[in-house]
Amino acid sequence: MRDPRPGPPPRAEDATGRAALTRRRVVDFALRRRGVLSELREGGLSLREVCDADVYLMRAAGFHGVATETVCPVCRKENLTEVSWVFGDDLGSASGSARGADEIEHLALTHDAFTVHVVEVCRSCSWNHLVLSYELGLPEGEGRRVRRVVRQMRR
């Protein structure tokens, strides 16, 4: 069964690329999502508490988001958009930013292991929820930052 989530697909051309593009330590937050939606329906949470996407997430959904076939579970006005955020020490200034699938693939082939967090967001009502987290990247010590340090030490 194919994973419908955004992100770079594994490629089989070379061993390094395959290892870098293979999702590791995958965490699916579907159960937590169901719990939040259940609590909302039962009145334990207010719309204000669950429809609280900040302006950066809303902008990222417009620029880097991937449209899904899933209708917003709160307002039912439009389909959700998934945004991928990258976090990792080796990423430098790219850490903590939203990235598209092509950019994530490039980062995975040039940097040490980093984490991708996929957040779903409704651009109508501001519903947002972390749906998936996984690790990508090269084995420890093969990323760009380490190579740069080694080059400087040789001089």
C-alpha positions in Angstrom: 0.0 0.0 0.0 1.4 3.4 -1.0 1.9 6.1 1.6 -0.3 9.1 0.6 1.7 11.6 2.7 3.9 14.2 1.0 7.6 13.7 1.0 10.3 12.3 -1.2 9.8 8.8 -2.5 12.6 6.3 -2.0 14.8 5.9 -5.1 16.6 2.7 -5.9 19.5 4.0 -8.1 22.2 4.0 -5.5 22.7 2.8 -1.9 23.4 6.2 -0.5 20.3 7.8 -2.1 18.1 5.0 -1.0 19.3 5.1 2.6 18.9 8.9 2.7 15.4 8.8 1.2 14.1 6.0 3.3 11.8 7.2 6.1 12.9 6.1 9.5 11.4 6.4 13.0 7.9 7.1 11.5 5.3 8.3 14.0 1.7 8.6 12.9 -0.5 10.8 15.1 -3.8 9.6 13.7 -5.0 8.3 17.1 -4.3 11.6 18.8 -6.1 13.5 15.9 -9.2 11.3 16.5 -9.1 12.0 20.2 -8.9 15.8 19.6 -11.8 15.7 17.2 -13.8 13.5 19.5 -13.2 15.9 22.4 -14.2 18.8 20.2 -17.5 17.1 19.3 -18.2 16.3 22.9 -17.6 19.9 24.0 -14.4 19.3 25.9 -12.5 21.6 23.5 -13.6 24.8 21.8 -13.2 25.8 18.2 -10.8 28.5 19.3 -8.5 25.8 20.8 -8.3 23.6 17.7 -8.6 26.2 14.9 -5.5 28.2 15.9 -3.1 28.0 13.0 -0.7 30.9 13.1 0.1 33.2 10.2 3.4 31.4 9.4 1.6 28.0 9.1 -1.1 29.5 6.9 1.5 31.1 4.6 3.5 27.9 4.4 0.3 26.1 3.4 0.0 28.5 0.5 3.6 28.2 -0.7 4.8 24.7 0.3 1.6 22.8 1.0 0.3 19.8 -0.8 -3.5 19.6 -1.3 -5.1 16.4 0.0 -8.4 14.6 -0.7 -9.4 14.9 2.9 -12.1 17.4 3.7 -11.6 19.5 6.8 -13.1 17.6 9.8 -14.1 20.8 11.5 -15.7 23.2 9.0 -16.1 20.8 6.0 -15.6 23.8 3.6 -12.5 22.7 1.8 -9.8 20.0 1.6 -6.9 20.0 4.0 -3.4 21.0 3.0 -0.3 19.2 4.3 2.8 21.2 5.1 6.2 19.6 5.8 8.5 21.2 8.3 12.2 20.2 8.7 14.3 20.2 11.9 17.9 19.1 12.4 21.3 20.4 13.6 23.0 19.8 10.3 20.4 21.9 8.4 21.6 25.2 9.7 19.2 28.1 8.8 16.9 25.6 7.0 16.0 24.0 10.3 12.5 25.0 11.5 11.2 25.9 8.0 8.5 24.6 5.7 9.9 22.8 2.6 8.4 21.2 -0.5 9.0 17.6 -1.5 11.8 18.4 -3.9 13.6 20.5 -1.3 13.3 17.8 1.3 14.7 15.3 -1.1 17.7 17.5 -1.8 18.3 18.0 2.0 18.0 14.3 2.5 20.8 13.6 0.0 23.1 16.3 1.3 22.6 16.5 5.1 22.9 14.3 8.2 19.7 12.8 9.7 16.9 15.3 10.3 13.2 15.1 11.2 10.2 16.0 9.0 7.0 17.0 10.7 3.9 16.9 8.5 1.1 19.2 9.6 -2.4 19.3 8.1 -4.1 22.7 8.0 -7.4 24.0 6.8 -7.0 27.3 5.0 -10.6 28.2 5.8 -11.0 27.7 9.5 -7.4 27.4 10.6 -7.7 23.8 11.9 -4.2 22.3 12.2 -2.8 19.1 13.6 0.5 17.2 13.4 -0.2 14.1 11.5 3.1 12.5 10.8 6.8 12.7 11.9 9.7 10.8 10.3 13.5 11.0 9.9 15.4 11.3 6.6 19.0 12.1 5.7 22.5 10.6 5.4 24.1 8.4 8.0 25.7 10.4 10.9 28.9 12.2 9.8 28.3 12.2 6.0 26.3 15.4 5.8 27.3 18.7 4.4 28.2 20.4 7.7 30.6 17.7 8.7 32.4 17.7 5.3 32.9 21.5 5.6 34.5 21.1 9.0 36.8 18.4 7.8 37.9 20.5 4.8 38.7 23.4 7.1 40.8 21.2 9.4 42.9 19.9 6.4 44.0 23.5 5.5 
